[in-house]
């Protein structure tokens, strides 16, 4: 039986019924053609930071699929009449927990990769010291507390009391502890990946010479765009949250530059997320959770007040609020001045 006489990549119409299995020469030729067409990607893949980004992005997609499969299996076996809406709500409400576990597993798995793998060997994982974590965590908690106070003063949110009752306290406290631990894991390992494994190698490889500071700012802006894009695709977020993540990532990059560690930035974002959700029950990344204190957005009374919805983020949560963006912009400017002095 004859082999492919021509490449399907070079011909628009081929009668496949008259052709036999492809020969080794045909496969080699077409792989070479595809390689030439996508050769422009090769120089970028030499950058260790971009390889880590691609690997992390693939891991997020795979781990989401695994988590959704396991959740579907347990819900179907436990309740034969489960609906798609119930499955979707259950996955959305627990997605932050899944991602906290997923980011930790990705870092731990990469530490077992051989040194000749496509991903460069991971940088040493520093110990979670109080001296590095607590200042950032305190600053993030104070910032989030100020945002919540503004919401209450504007009347956009209503305080409804404590969620934890005496009869269900053990289960509620365990759920609260698991969510808090997952957010800490997500903040710590996600910051380690972006600041230590993605941004730091890019700065080392691209920011040399006299204009090192300008190039480092360009890498910081590019990393912020990649960071916001990953979160935007991962959680299906709006444009206001996307802009908030741009400011947040830029601020965290400059904070890591002047503090020489990503741990303080991880504590900062952990303080914000924990105060918003496990404490105040506000939505984060599109995920709802019953925390220690119940606060609810007054959608009916704020429906016609566009400025208040813009200032507080409305039903989208505090991460899409203009007030948080203003405070992050101030923090960004402060970290910019500190980083410029230290570099």
Order of alpha helices (4+ residues) and beta strands (2+ residues): alpha-alpha-alpha-alpha-alpha-beta-alpha-alpha-alpha-alpha-alpha-beta-alpha-alpha
